[in-house]
Amino acid sequence: MNLFSQHRVKNIISYDGEVDYHGLIFSKVDSEQYFKNLFEEIPWKNDEAIIFGKHHITKRKVAWFGDKAYSYKYSGITKQAHLWTPNLLMLKQKVEELSSTTYNSCLLNLYHDGAEGMGWHSDAEKTLLDYGTIASISFGAERKFSFKHKATKQRVDILLENGSLLLMRGAIQKKWLHRLPPTKKVLSPRINLTFRTVII
């Protein structure tokens, strides 16, 4: 029996959207190889954002890929998509099979250590498919990922493992915020890929 094709799916959110955690979908060896390939082949750049009129450059690095050279506005900055690499196409096919959804783009984040994270936000840009599914793959260091309901303030935390898949579905981006909290306990890097559908 293939352990990684027989994983259990767990919905960690009980209302106002779904967050399905598939757990490990890759072996440790495959996860380490994907991390190495992505770390070396992706044209990483420091992320930029306009916040309250000020231009910020983060230590965290990002890259964006898609079916075409889409333009994508994110945090006040317009980004241009690269075309898929062979490794990204293999990962895209894997998550499409598991989520029964197709995606036309992927945002990649490289966190060098636990000091780098993301604040509370929702992926609700106007260019994203309304109520669309976002598929998140994690490689490298295990990190806590948190959700907070916008109205009730309920918190839900989950540990994202190396080689795992998380799916965010339905009203989750409208009703909940999420973040990657910084931590001093993690000293190694993590790569996160979020496959999504952009409306052009």
Backbone as a printed PyTorch tensor [residue, N CA C, xyz], in Angstrom:
tensor([[[  0.8560,  -1.2060,   0.0000],
         [  0.0000,   0.0000,   0.0000],
         [  0.8860,   1.2480,   0.0000]],

        [[  0.5710,   2.2020,  -0.8610],
         [  1.3060,   3.4560,  -0.9300],
         [  0.7730,   4.4060,   0.1360]],

        [[  1.5930,   4.6500,   1.1410],
         [  1.1720,   5.4900,   2.2690],
         [  0.7010,   6.8550,   1.8080]],

        [[  1.3660,   7.4010,   0.7990],
         [  1.1050,   8.7780,   0.4090],
         [ -0.0720,   8.9110,  -0.5450]],

        [[ -0.6880,   7.7920,  -0.9530],
         [ -1.9270,   7.8680,  -1.7190],
         [ -3.1220,   7.4520,  -0.8640]],

        [[ -2.8560,   7.0750,   0.3920],
         [ -3.9130,   6.6130,   1.2880],
         [ -4.0670,   7.5400,   2.4950]],

        [[ -3.6450,   8.7930,   2.3500],
         [ -3.6980,   9.7210,   3.4670],
         [ -5.1450,  10.0730,   3.8240]],

        [[ -5.3400,  10.4980,   5.0430],
         [ -6.6610,  10.9250,   5.4930],
         [ -6.7830,  12.4400,   5.3710]],

        [[ -7.9540,  12.8840,   4.9730],
         [ -8.2100,  14.3160,   4.8450],
         [ -8.9870,  14.7800,   6.0720]],

        [[ -8.5280,  15.8520,   6.6830],
         [ -9.1600,  16.3710,   7.8900],
         [ -9.5630,  17.8190,   7.6720]],

        [[-10.8650,  18.1290,   7.8340],
         [-11.3400,  19.5070,   7.7740],
         [-11.1650,  20.1240,   9.1590]],

        [[-10.2990,  21.1290,   9.2760],
         [ -9.9860,  21.6880,  10.5970],
         [-10.8680,  22.8810,  10.9560]],

        [[-11.7230,  23.3260,  10.0070],
         [-12.6270,  24.4460,  10.2530],
         [-14.0620,  23.9190,  10.2600]],

        [[-14.8460,  24.2670,  11.2680],
         [-16.1780,  23.6820,  11.4190],
         [-17.2990,  24.5410,  10.8270]],

        [[-17.0160,  25.7730,  10.4120],
         [-18.0660,  26.6260,   9.8510],
         [-17.4540,  27.7350,   9.0170]],

        [[-18.2810,  28.3280,   8.1440],
         [-17.8630,  29.4600,   7.3000],
         [-16.6410,  29.1430,   6.4470]],

        [[-16.6950,  28.0370,   5.7390],
         [-15.5930,  27.6610,   4.8620],
         [-14.9870,  26.3230,   5.2520]],

        [[-14.0750,  25.8450,   4.4220],
         [-13.4180,  24.5730,   4.6700],
         [-11.9090,  24.7370,   4.5640]],

        [[-11.1960,  24.0530,   5.4500],
         [ -9.7440,  23.9330,   5.3670],
         [ -9.4250,  22.4490,   5.5000]],

        [[ -9.1270,  21.8220,   4.3860],
         [ -8.8640,  20.3870,   4.3640],
         [ -7.3650,  20.1360,   4.4260]],

        [[ -6.9340,  19.4580,   5.4920],
         [ -5.5110,  19.1270,   5.6320],
         [ -5.3040,  17.6720,   5.1970]],

        [[ -4.5640,  17.4970,   4.1240],
         [ -4.2950,  16.1650,   3.5800],
         [ -3.0930,  15.5030,   4.2460]],

        [[ -2.3640,  16.2610,   5.0560],
         [ -1.1500,  15.7020,   5.6420],
         [ -0.0920,  15.4750,   4.5680]],

        [[  0.7720,  14.4910,   4.7790],
         [  1.8700,  14.2230,   3.8490],
         [  1.3490,  13.6250,   2.5490]],

        [[  1.7200,  14.2670,   1.4410],
         [  1.3930,  13.7080,   0.1310],
         [  2.6650,  13.3290,  -0.6320]],

        [[  3.8310,  13.6120,  -0.0240],
         [  5.1170,  13.2330,  -0.5980],
         [  5.9560,  12.5390,   0.4610]],

        [[  6.8150,  11.6330,   0.0220],
         [  7.7560,  10.9970,   0.9410],
         [  8.8120,  12.0060,   1.3740]],

        [[  9.5550,  11.6770,   2.4060],
         [ 10.6130,  12.5670,   2.8790],
         [ 11.6590,  12.7960,   1.8070]],

        [[ 12.0300,  11.7310,   1.0950],
         [ 13.0450,  11.8450,   0.0320],
         [ 12.5500,  12.7550,  -1.0800]],

        [[ 11.3080,  12.5550,  -1.5270],
         [ 10.7630,  13.4050,  -2.5930],
         [ 10.6170,  14.8540,  -2.1360]],

        [[ 10.2080,  15.0530,  -0.8880],
         [ 10.0600,  16.4170,  -0.3540],
         [ 11.3950,  17.1460,  -0.3290]],

        [[ 12.4410,  16.4500,   0.1010],
         [ 13.7760,  17.0660,   0.1430],
         [ 14.2740,  17.3900,  -1.2600]],

        [[ 13.9710,  16.5170,  -2.2230],
         [ 14.4040,  16.7730,  -3.5960],
         [ 13.6580,  17.9540,  -4.2030]],

        [[ 12.3430,  18.0210,  -3.9630],
         [ 11.5770,  19.1640,  -4.4630],
         [ 12.0660,  20.4630,  -3.8360]],

        [[ 12.3380,  20.4300,  -2.5260],
         [ 12.8380,  21.6380,  -1.8630],
         [ 14.1400,  22.0980,  -2.5180]],

        [[ 15.0700,  21.1740,  -2.7250],
         [ 16.3680,  21.5030,  -3.3280],
         [ 16.1860,  22.0880,  -4.7320]],

        [[ 15.3430,  21.4340,  -5.5360],
         [ 15.1250,  21.9060,  -6.9020],
         [ 14.5030,  23.2950,  -6.9290]],

        [[ 13.4870,  23.5080,  -6.0970],
         [ 12.8270,  24.8100,  -6.0670],
         [ 13.7540,  25.9000,  -5.5390]],

        [[ 14.5090,  25.5670,  -4.5000],
         [ 15.4290,  26.5440,  -3.9070],
         [ 16.4430,  27.0290,  -4.9520]],

        [[ 16.8850,  26.1050,  -5.8100],
         [ 17.9480,  26.4230,  -6.7610],
         [ 17.4450,  26.9860,  -8.0800]],

        [[ 16.2620,  26.5620,  -8.5360],
         [ 15.8430,  26.9130,  -9.8990],
         [ 14.8780,  28.0910,  -9.9820]],

        [[ 14.2100,  28.4180,  -8.8740],
         [ 13.2160,  29.5030,  -8.9110],
         [ 13.9200,  30.8620,  -8.8580]],

        [[ 13.5090,  31.8250,  -9.6870],
         [ 14.1130,  33.1660,  -9.6680],
         [ 13.5540,  33.9950,  -8.5070]],

        [[ 13.9950,  33.6770,  -7.3030],
         [ 13.4700,  34.3140,  -6.0960],
         [ 13.8070,  35.8040,  -6.0600]],

        [[ 12.8630,  36.5920,  -5.5710],
         [ 13.0860,  38.0220,  -5.3400],
         [ 12.4440,  38.4120,  -4.0100]],

        [[ 13.0400,  39.3800,  -3.3370],
         [ 12.4380,  39.8770,  -2.1020],
         [ 11.0590,  40.4420,  -2.3990]],

        [[ 10.1040,  40.1190,  -1.5340],
         [  8.7420,  40.6040,  -1.7440],
         [  8.6710,  42.0920,  -1.4600]],

        [[  7.7640,  42.7670,  -2.1470],
         [  7.5410,  44.1980,  -1.9550],
         [  6.0640,  44.4510,  -1.6880]],

        [[  5.7820,  45.4790,  -0.9230],
         [  4.3960,  45.8280,  -0.6330],
         [  4.2960,  47.3160,  -0.3320]],

        [[  3.1420,  47.8850,  -0.6860],
         [  2.8400,  49.2690,  -0.3260],
         [  1.8640,  49.2170,   0.8430]],

        [[  2.3090,  49.6680,   2.0220],
         [  1.4790,  49.6310,   3.2250],
         [  1.3570,  51.0450,   3.7810]],

        [[  0.1190,  51.5420,   3.8210],
         [ -0.1440,  52.9180,   4.2590],
         [  0.7380,  53.9200,   3.5170]],

        [[  0.8780,  53.6740,   2.2130],
         [  1.6100,  54.6020,   1.3610],
         [  3.1200,  54.4530,   1.3860]],

        [[  3.6380,  53.5240,   2.2020],
         [  5.0880,  53.3410,   2.2900],
         [  5.5120,  52.0530,   1.5890]],

        [[  6.6450,  52.1280,   0.9030],
         [  7.1680,  50.9940,   0.1540],
         [  8.0370,  50.1290,   1.0740]],

        [[  7.6430,  48.8480,   1.2400],
         [  8.3790,  47.9300,   2.1050],
         [  8.9700,  46.7840,   1.2830]],

        [[ 10.1870,  46.3810,   1.6310],
         [ 10.8270,  45.2150,   1.0210],
         [ 11.1020,  44.2070,   2.1310]],

        [[ 10.6310,  42.9790,   1.9490],
         [ 10.7430,  41.9660,   2.9960],
         [ 11.9840,  41.0850,   2.7950]],

        [[ 12.4040,  40.4350,   3.8860],
         [ 13.4650,  39.4290,   3.7730],
         [ 12.9320,  38.1810,   3.0650]],

        [[ 11.6580,  37.8900,   3.3060],
         [ 11.0080,  36.7730,   2.6180],
         [ 11.0840,  36.9770,   1.1100]],

        [[ 11.3170,  35.8930,   0.3750],
         [ 11.4000,  35.9910,  -1.0740],
         [ 10.2190,  35.2870,  -1.7280]],

        [[  9.8690,  35.7490,  -2.9200],
         [  8.6870,  35.2400,  -3.6080],
         [  8.9760,  35.0420,  -5.0870]],

        [[  8.0800,  34.2960,  -5.7330],
         [  8.0610,  34.1680,  -7.1960],
         [  6.6460,  33.7850,  -7.5900]],

        [[  6.2580,  34.1310,  -8.7790],
         [  4.9180,  33.8420,  -9.2610],
         [  4.9930,  33.2150, -10.6380]],

        [[  4.2510,  32.1070, -10.8140],
         [  4.2450,  31.3720, -12.0740],
         [  2.8140,  31.1760, -12.5390]],

        [[  2.6490,  30.9580, -13.8580],
         [  1.3130,  30.7410, -14.3730],
         [  1.2980,  30.1720, -15.7700]],

        [[  0.0660,  29.9480, -16.2670],
         [ -0.1140,  29.4330, -17.6250],
         [  0.4060,  30.4140, -18.6620]],

        [[  0.2950,  31.6980, -18.3430],
         [  0.7650,  32.7690, -19.2310],
         [  1.5040,  33.8030, -18.3920]],

        [[  2.0710,  34.7950, -19.0460],
         [  2.7950,  35.8490, -18.3380],
         [  1.8070,  36.8740, -17.7890]],

        [[  0.9370,  36.3900, -16.8630],
         [ -0.0790,  37.2580, -16.2720],
         [  0.5560,  38.4100, -15.4950]],

        [[ -0.1570,  39.5250, -15.4350],
         [  0.1660,  40.5910, -14.4870],
         [ -0.7530,  40.4110, -13.2850]],

        [[ -0.1960,  40.5630, -12.1000],
         [ -0.9530,  40.2720, -10.8820],
         [ -0.6270,  41.3470,  -9.8530]],

        [[ -1.6520,  42.0790,  -9.3770],
         [ -1.4280,  43.1300,  -8.3810],
         [ -1.6490,  42.5640,  -6.9980]],

        [[ -0.6350,  42.7080,  -6.1460],
         [ -0.6450,  42.1100,  -4.8160],
         [  0.0000,  43.0920,  -3.8480]],

        [[ -0.7360,  43.5090,  -2.8150],
         [ -0.2410,  44.4760,  -1.8210],
         [  0.2880,  45.7560,  -2.4830]],

        [[ -0.4250,  46.2090,  -3.5140],
         [ -0.0660,  47.4620,  -4.1610],
         [  1.0580,  47.3690,  -5.1710]],

        [[  1.6050,  46.1760,  -5.3890],
         [  2.7110,  45.9760,  -6.3260],
         [  2.2500,  45.0530,  -7.4540]],

        [[  2.5320,  45.4290,  -8.6920],
         [  2.1830,  44.5790,  -9.8320],
         [  3.3240,  43.6180, -10.1280]],

        [[  2.9980,  42.3300, -10.1760],
         [  3.9880,  41.2950, -10.4400],
         [  3.6990,  40.6430, -11.7830]],

        [[  4.7360,  40.1030, -12.4130],
         [  4.6080,  39.4280, -13.6990],
         [  4.9030,  37.9530, -13.5020]],

        [[  4.0420,  37.1090, -14.0360],
         [  4.2080,  35.6690, -13.8590],
         [  5.2690,  35.1010, -14.8050]],

        [[  6.0500,  34.1350, -14.2900],
         [  6.9170,  33.3150, -15.1250],
         [  6.1100,  32.1250, -15.6280]],

        [[  6.5820,  31.4800, -16.6930],
         [  5.9260,  30.2760, -17.1820],
         [  6.3850,  29.0720, -16.3750]],

        [[  5.5010,  28.0720, -16.2540],
         [  5.7560,  26.8990, -15.4170],
         [  7.0930,  26.2260, -15.7300]],

        [[  7.7620,  25.7800, -14.6900],
         [  8.9080,  24.8880, -14.8520],
         [  8.3870,  23.4480, -14.8530]],

        [[  9.1890,  22.4700, -15.3200],
         [  8.7500,  21.0670, -15.2770],
         [  8.3890,  20.6030, -13.8660]],

        [[  9.1690,  20.9980, -12.8550],
         [  8.8660,  20.6030, -11.4740],
         [  7.5440,  21.1880, -11.0000]],

        [[  7.2980,  22.4430, -11.3140],
         [  6.0350,  23.0640, -10.9010],
         [  4.8430,  22.4330, -11.6100]],

        [[  5.0150,  22.0460, -12.8530],
         [  3.9280,  21.3860, -13.5690],
         [  3.5910,  20.0370, -12.9420]],

        [[  4.6170,  19.2990, -12.4770],
         [  4.3670,  18.0220, -11.8010],
         [  3.6170,  18.2430, -10.4960]],

        [[  4.0120,  19.2660,  -9.7450],
         [  3.3250,  19.5680,  -8.4890],
         [  1.8970,  20.0350,  -8.7490]],

        [[  1.7210,  20.8330,  -9.7690],
         [  0.3870,  21.3140, -10.1470],
         [ -0.5300,  20.1330, -10.4800]],

        [[ -0.0300,  19.1850, -11.2640],
         [ -0.8300,  18.0160, -11.6200],
         [ -1.2280,  17.2190, -10.3790]],

        [[ -0.2940,  17.0930,  -9.4320],
         [ -0.5630,  16.3490,  -8.2020],
         [ -1.6880,  16.9950,  -7.3970]],

        [[ -1.6090,  18.3070,  -7.1870],
         [ -2.6400,  18.9680,  -6.3680],
         [ -3.9740,  19.0440,  -7.0990]],

        [[ -3.9440,  19.1240,  -8.4280],
         [ -5.1980,  19.1280,  -9.1750],
         [ -5.9240,  17.7900,  -9.0370]],

        [[ -5.1630,  16.6920,  -9.0340],
         [ -5.7610,  15.3700,  -8.8480],
         [ -6.3770,  15.2370,  -7.4520]],

        [[ -5.6560,  15.7080,  -6.4270],
         [ -6.1140,  15.5530,  -5.0510],
         [ -7.2550,  16.5030,  -4.6950]],

        [[ -7.2980,  17.6490,  -5.3400],
         [ -8.3100,  18.6550,  -4.9940],
         [ -9.4820,  18.6880,  -5.9760]],

        [[ -9.3690,  17.9210,  -7.0750],
         [-10.3970,  17.9240,  -8.1250],
         [-10.6750,  19.3430,  -8.6140]],

        [[ -9.6060,  20.1200,  -8.7460],
         [ -9.6830,  21.5220,  -9.1500],
         [ -8.5190,  21.8140, -10.0930]],

        [[ -8.7240,  22.7310, -11.0150],
         [ -7.6270,  23.1590, -11.8740],
         [ -7.1560,  24.5520, -11.4350]],

        [[ -5.8750,  24.8240, -11.6580],
         [ -5.2660,  26.0970, -11.2590],
         [ -4.4820,  26.6590, -12.4360]],

        [[ -4.4140,  27.9980, -12.5260],
         [ -3.6500,  28.6080, -13.6090],
         [ -2.4640,  29.4260, -13.1220]],

        [[ -2.2140,  29.4180, -11.8100],
         [ -1.0790,  30.1880, -11.2980],
         [ -0.6260,  29.6410,  -9.9520]],

        [[  0.5630,  30.0610,  -9.5540],
         [  1.1190,  29.6330,  -8.2710],
         [  2.0110,  30.7290,  -7.7110]],

        [[  1.7720,  31.0910,  -6.4550],
         [  2.6270,  32.0250,  -5.7300],
         [  3.5340,  31.2170,  -4.8040]],

        [[  4.8350,  31.4090,  -4.9230],
         [  5.8090,  30.6950,  -4.0980],
         [  6.4290,  31.6570,  -3.0980]],

        [[  6.5950,  31.1980,  -1.8590],
         [  7.2330,  31.9810,  -0.8030],
         [  8.4060,  31.2000,  -0.2320]],

        [[  9.5170,  31.8800,  -0.0310],
         [ 10.6970,  31.2990,   0.6030],
         [ 10.9470,  32.0250,   1.9210]],

        [[ 10.8040,  31.2860,   3.0220],
         [ 11.0720,  31.8150,   4.3570],
         [ 12.4150,  31.2280,   4.8120]],

        [[ 13.3890,  32.0780,   5.0630],
         [ 14.7380,  31.5940,   5.3680],
         [ 14.8320,  30.9370,   6.7390]],

        [[ 14.0130,  31.3950,   7.6800],
         [ 13.9530,  30.8030,   9.0210],
         [ 12.6730,  31.2780,   9.6960]],

        [[ 12.5160,  30.9190,  10.9670],
         [ 11.2920,  31.2380,  11.6700],
         [ 11.0660,  32.7160,  11.9370]],

        [[ 12.1010,  33.5260,  11.7950],
         [ 11.9360,  34.9610,  12.0130],
         [ 11.0800,  35.6000,  10.9260]],

        [[ 10.9840,  34.9450,   9.7920],
         [ 10.1910,  35.4580,   8.6800],
         [  8.8210,  34.7910,   8.6830]],

        [[  7.7810,  35.5900,   8.5680],
         [  6.4220,  35.0560,   8.5770],
         [  5.4970,  35.9510,   7.7770]],

        [[  4.1990,  35.7930,   8.0190],
         [  3.1800,  36.6150,   7.3690],
         [  2.1540,  37.0250,   8.4060]],

        [[  1.7040,  38.2700,   8.3430],
         [  0.6890,  38.7560,   9.2700],
         [ -0.6990,  38.2980,   8.8620]],

        [[ -1.6900,  38.6620,   9.6850],
         [ -3.0730,  38.2760,   9.4010],
         [ -3.5370,  38.8790,   8.0740]],

        [[ -4.1240,  38.0340,   7.2210],
         [ -4.6290,  38.4810,   5.9350],
         [ -5.5640,  37.4160,   5.3710]],

        [[ -6.2510,  37.7510,   4.3130],
         [ -7.0090,  36.7640,   3.5420],
         [ -6.6380,  36.9380,   2.0740]],

        [[ -6.6970,  35.8430,   1.3360],
         [ -6.3740,  35.8890,  -0.0920],
         [ -7.6520,  36.2070,  -0.8540]],

        [[ -7.9910,  37.4800,  -0.8740],
         [ -9.2780,  37.8980,  -1.4370],
         [ -9.1090,  39.0070,  -2.4740]],

        [[ -7.9860,  38.9780,  -3.1990],
         [ -7.7770,  39.9740,  -4.2340],
         [ -8.8430,  39.8330,  -5.3200]],

        [[ -9.1920,  40.9460,  -5.9480],
         [-10.2380,  40.9370,  -6.9670],
         [ -9.8670,  40.0800,  -8.1630]],

        [[ -8.5740,  39.8510,  -8.3720],
         [ -8.1290,  39.0650,  -9.5290],
         [ -8.2240,  37.5560,  -9.2810]],

        [[ -8.5120,  37.1520,  -8.0420],
         [ -8.6540,  35.7280,  -7.7380],
         [-10.0950,  35.2690,  -7.9360]],

        [[-10.2560,  34.0140,  -8.3490],
         [-11.5730,  33.4320,  -8.5240],
         [-12.3540,  33.4900,  -7.2150]],

        [[-13.5610,  34.0620,  -7.2650],
         [-14.3990,  34.1820,  -6.0760],
         [-14.7970,  32.7970,  -5.5660]],

        [[-14.5990,  32.5410,  -4.3000],
         [-14.8620,  31.2580,  -3.6650],
         [-14.0210,  30.1220,  -4.2710]],

        [[-12.9130,  30.4970,  -4.8830],
         [-12.0540,  29.4810,  -5.4830],
         [-11.2350,  28.7410,  -4.4390]],

        [[-10.7720,  27.5510,  -4.8100],
         [ -9.9160,  26.7550,  -3.9270],
         [ -8.4710,  27.1950,  -4.0720]],

        [[ -7.7570,  27.2870,  -2.9500],
         [ -6.3160,  27.5370,  -2.9470],
         [ -5.6380,  26.3200,  -2.3410]],

        [[ -4.6880,  25.7600,  -3.0830],
         [ -3.9670,  24.5570,  -2.6500],
         [ -2.5680,  24.9460,  -2.2020]],

        [[ -2.2310,  24.6360,  -0.9570],
         [ -0.9610,  25.0510,  -0.3580],
         [ -0.0880,  23.8380,  -0.0460]],

        [[  1.1020,  23.7890,  -0.6660],
         [  2.0830,  22.7350,  -0.3990],
         [  3.2320,  23.3340,   0.4060]],

        [[  3.7210,  22.5920,   1.3940],
         [  4.8440,  23.0330,   2.2150],
         [  6.0240,  22.0760,   2.0560]],

        [[  7.2100,  22.6440,   1.8570],
         [  8.4560,  21.8790,   1.8380],
         [  9.4500,  22.5380,   2.7970]],

        [[ 10.2300,  21.7260,   3.4730],
         [ 11.2410,  22.2550,   4.3830],
         [ 10.7680,  22.2460,   5.8230]],

        [[ 11.1150,  23.2930,   6.5580],
         [ 10.8290,  23.3560,   7.9910],
         [  9.3310,  23.2850,   8.2750]],

        [[  8.9700,  22.5410,   9.3270],
         [  7.5840,  22.5230,   9.7770],
         [  7.2780,  23.8550,  10.4560]],

        [[  6.1190,  24.4360,  10.1150],
         [  5.7250,  25.7160,  10.7150],
         [  4.2620,  25.6820,  11.1240]],

        [[  3.9620,  26.3960,  12.2060],
         [  2.5690,  26.5650,  12.6220],
         [  1.8790,  27.5380,  11.6860]],

        [[  0.6310,  27.2300,  11.3420],
         [ -0.1910,  28.0730,  10.4770],
         [ -1.4930,  28.3310,  11.2240]],

        [[ -1.9320,  29.5870,  11.2520],
         [ -3.0650,  29.9640,  12.0990],
         [ -4.2010,  30.5780,  11.3020]],

        [[ -5.4290,  30.2940,  11.7630],
         [ -6.6370,  30.8940,  11.2110],
         [ -7.3600,  31.6570,  12.3230]],

        [[ -8.0120,  32.7680,  11.9680],
         [ -8.8090,  33.5380,  12.9300],
         [-10.0820,  34.0200,  12.2390]],

        [[-11.2450,  33.6880,  12.8280],
         [-12.5180,  34.1030,  12.2480],
         [-12.6590,  35.6150,  12.3800]],

        [[-13.1020,  36.2570,  11.3160],
         [-13.1850,  37.7160,  11.3100],
         [-14.2020,  38.2520,  12.3140]],

        [[-15.2910,  37.5240,  12.5440],
         [-16.3370,  37.9980,  13.4540],
         [-16.1820,  37.4410,  14.8610]],

        [[-16.0540,  36.1220,  14.9900],
         [-16.0320,  35.5010,  16.3190],
         [-14.6450,  35.5370,  16.9680]],

        [[-13.5980,  35.7580,  16.1620],
         [-12.1980,  35.7730,  16.6150],
         [-11.6940,  34.3940,  17.0440]],

        [[-12.4600,  33.3490,  16.7460],
         [-11.9860,  31.9950,  17.0600],
         [-10.6700,  31.7180,  16.3450]],

        [[ -9.7550,  31.0510,  17.0410],
         [ -8.4480,  30.7080,  16.4900],
         [ -8.3530,  29.2080,  16.2600]],

        [[ -7.7300,  28.8400,  15.1440],
         [ -7.4270,  27.4420,  14.8430],
         [ -5.9920,  27.3900,  14.3450]],

        [[ -5.1750,  26.5480,  14.9610],
         [ -3.7710,  26.4090,  14.5800],
         [ -3.5080,  25.0030,  14.0560]],

        [[ -2.5850,  24.8980,  13.1020],
         [ -2.1950,  23.6010,  12.5770],
         [ -0.7030,  23.6280,  12.2500]],

        [[ -0.0290,  22.5010,  12.4140],
         [  1.3840,  22.3820,  12.0810],
         [  1.4850,  21.8380,  10.6660]],

        [[  2.0650,  22.6270,   9.7640],
         [  2.2100,  22.2110,   8.3720],
         [  3.5300,  21.4570,   8.2140]],

        [[  3.4160,  20.1790,   7.8500],
         [  4.5760,  19.3030,   7.7680],
         [  5.2870,  19.4230,   6.4200]],

        [[  6.5290,  18.9590,   6.3890],
         [  7.3250,  18.9060,   5.1700],
         [  6.6990,  17.8990,   4.1990]],

        [[  6.2350,  18.3930,   3.0330],
         [  5.6090,  17.5060,   2.0580],
         [  4.1150,  17.3920,   2.2080]],

        [[  3.4820,  18.3610,   2.8730],
         [  2.0410,  18.2890,   3.1460],
         [  1.2360,  19.2090,   2.2310]],

        [[ -0.0700,  18.9360,   2.1820],
         [ -1.0090,  19.7120,   1.3710],
         [ -2.1510,  20.2160,   2.2360]],

        [[ -2.4710,  21.5080,   2.0850],
         [ -3.6030,  22.1360,   2.7550],
         [ -4.4770,  22.7810,   1.6900]],

        [[ -5.7870,  22.5320,   1.7330],
         [ -6.7110,  23.1430,   0.7910],
         [ -7.6340,  24.1120,   1.5130]],

        [[ -7.7340,  25.3250,   1.0060],
         [ -8.6580,  26.3270,   1.5380],
         [ -9.7810,  26.5120,   0.5330]],

        [[-11.0230,  26.2710,   0.9800],
         [-12.1610,  26.2380,   0.0630],
         [-13.3180,  27.1300,   0.5340]],

        [[-14.2520,  27.3590,  -0.3940],
         [-15.5140,  28.0120,  -0.0500],
         [-15.3350,  29.4300,   0.4520]],

        [[-16.0160,  29.7480,   1.5670],
         [-16.0510,  31.1150,   2.0880],
         [-14.8670,  31.4410,   2.9930]],

        [[-13.8700,  30.5820,   3.0300],
         [-12.7860,  30.7450,   4.0060],
         [-12.0840,  32.1010,   3.8760]],

        [[-11.8740,  32.5910,   2.6400],
         [-11.1770,  33.8650,   2.4550],
         [-12.0500,  35.0620,   2.8160]],

        [[-13.3640,  34.8750,   2.8080],
         [-14.2810,  35.9620,   3.1520],
         [-14.5480,  36.0320,   4.6590]],

        [[-14.5140,  34.8950,   5.3210],
         [-14.9010,  34.8230,   6.7240],
         [-13.7250,  34.6890,   7.6980]],

        [[-12.5740,  34.2450,   7.2030],
         [-11.4270,  33.9800,   8.0810],
         [-10.1780,  34.7170,   7.5940]],

        [[ -9.3120,  35.0140,   8.5340],
         [ -7.9540,  35.4760,   8.2410],
         [ -6.9970,  34.3220,   8.5100]],

        [[ -5.8020,  34.3790,   7.9200],
         [ -4.7790,  33.3800,   8.2330],
         [ -3.4100,  34.0470,   8.2780]],

        [[ -2.4820,  33.3870,   8.9280],
         [ -1.1280,  33.9400,   9.0190],
         [ -0.1220,  32.8300,   9.2930]],

        [[  1.1420,  33.1380,   9.0120],
         [  2.2650,  32.2770,   9.3760],
         [  3.0270,  33.0150,  10.4730]],

        [[  2.8040,  32.6670,  11.7540],
         [  3.4230,  33.4320,  12.8410],
         [  4.9250,  33.2120,  12.9000]],

        [[  5.7020,  34.2630,  13.1860],
         [  7.1480,  34.0910,  13.3620],
         [  7.4530,  33.2990,  14.6230]],

        [[  8.6010,  32.6420,  14.6210],
         [  9.0170,  31.8550,  15.7730],
         [ 10.5380,  31.8020,  15.8420]],

        [[ 11.0630,  31.8280,  17.0590],
         [ 12.5060,  31.7110,  17.2460],
         [ 12.9690,  30.2570,  17.2630]],

        [[ 12.0090,  29.3340,  17.2830],
         [ 12.3450,  27.9140,  17.4040],
         [ 12.7520,  27.2750,  16.0740]],

        [[ 12.4010,  27.9180,  14.9590],
         [ 12.7000,  27.3500,  13.6430],
         [ 13.8960,  28.0740,  13.0370]],

        [[ 14.9470,  27.3210,  12.7430],
         [ 16.1840,  27.9150,  12.2350],
         [ 16.4600,  27.5620,  10.7780]],

        [[ 15.6250,  26.7150,  10.1960],
         [ 15.8510,  26.2690,   8.8230],
         [ 14.7760,  26.8260,   7.8890]],

        [[ 15.0210,  26.8140,   6.5680],
         [ 14.0980,  27.4380,   5.6130],
         [ 12.8810,  26.5880,   5.2770]],

        [[ 11.8680,  27.2580,   4.7600],
         [ 10.6280,  26.6240,   4.3020],
         [ 10.2090,  27.2500,   2.9760]],

        [[  9.7530,  26.4180,   2.0600],
         [  9.1820,  26.8860,   0.7970],
         [  7.7060,  26.5180,   0.7850]],

        [[  6.8660,  27.4970,   0.4880],
         [  5.4260,  27.2840,   0.4060],
         [  4.9420,  27.6380,  -1.0010]],

        [[  4.1000,  26.7820,  -1.5600],
         [  3.5100,  27.0260,  -2.8700],
         [  2.0070,  27.0990,  -2.7120]],

        [[  1.3830,  28.1620,  -3.2070],
         [ -0.0780,  28.2610,  -3.1850],
         [ -0.5770,  28.3230,  -4.6280]],

        [[ -1.2230,  27.2300,  -5.0430],
         [ -1.8150,  27.1540,  -6.3800],
         [ -3.1940,  27.7840,  -6.3160]],

        [[ -3.4950,  28.6250,  -7.2880],
         [ -4.7260,  29.4160,  -7.2620],
         [ -5.2130,  29.6810,  -8.6800]],

        [[ -6.4150,  30.2320,  -8.7980],
         [ -6.9780,  30.5720, -10.1070],
         [ -7.1470,  32.0750, -10.1920]],

        [[ -6.4700,  32.6630, -11.1580],
         [ -6.5170,  34.1050, -11.3750],
         [ -7.4560,  34.3930, -12.5470]],

        [[ -8.2970,  35.4060, -12.3910],
         [ -9.2000,  35.8330, -13.4510],
         [ -8.5240,  36.9570, -14.2190]],

        [[ -8.2890,  36.7380, -15.4680],
         [ -7.6060,  37.7470, -16.3000],
         [ -8.6240,  38.4320, -17.2130]]])
